[in-house]
Amino acid sequence: MTGWTPGVEYPFVFRERTYLIQTPVIVYRVRWSNSKKAVTELSLAVSTDTNVTATSTLFRWPFSNVYRDQRVCWTAEVSCELREVVERGVFGFLQTPNNTHLYGLGVSHNAPYRDYDEFLGAVQANQGVNADWLIPAGKTVSEFHQA
């Protein structure tokens, strides 16, 4: 299942600090098991489009813990009903304290910040991620869905 959520202001926890981050539009893909009633895989990307369509261009998740192919680095299967996927899967991942795994210049973003604290501080101060800091994922929403 693929969907999207509008950008929201969300608390990101990194080390001992909490940053209020305005996220870009989040595009997610989940693999949900009916037999397990669980999210078995979650992938995240972002879009600069306000109204996301099948042809919207995607960008890499600019924060930490998401691989180049958009899969999240998260070991847990999330037990939930299908109607709870966004709340328990997507926002459950966002509630997880951040680390620097899979974060970095040229890896997750093109911002002028190497240190994750500085990056999160700049995103908070800017009230969002500058569009020129985003790295194209090389996929549309339709291609992301089919991957």
ABEGO torsion letter per residue (X at the ends): XBBBBBBBBBBBBBEABBBBBBBBBBBBBBBBBAAAGBBABBBBBBBABABBBAABBBBBBABBGBBAAGBBBBABBBBBBAAAAAAAAAAAAAABBBBABGBEBGAABABABABAAAAAAAAAAAGEBBAAABBBAGBBAAAAAAX
